[in-house]
């Protein structure tokens, strides 16, 4: 468990199946779909991700540019994770008149 420790997230684009990211130096058969990778990244909300990178993108091997598009999507998801981390718990309206945070709401 990483707890609250800072995390550096490195994503090798060849984790994706060549059908979704052919522009990489080392394609991996039976890899993830882009949707699966995005869902994994979104599942990391709450982890203290402080930095990250995307590696192995080789546009010269991809005439349709879908690898670059997949990498851009992953970069967008990383930025979203950074933004969520910096916001902290968000205030949530309460019917009792008292203000709660989103963490309080989840706790019950």
Secondary structure, DSSP 4 states (H G I P E B T S, - for coil): --TTS-EEEEEEGGGB-TTT---SSS--TT-B-HHHHHHHHHTTTTS-EEEEEEE---GGG-TT-HHHHHHHHHHHHHHHHHHHHHH-SPEE--TTSS-EEHHHHHH-
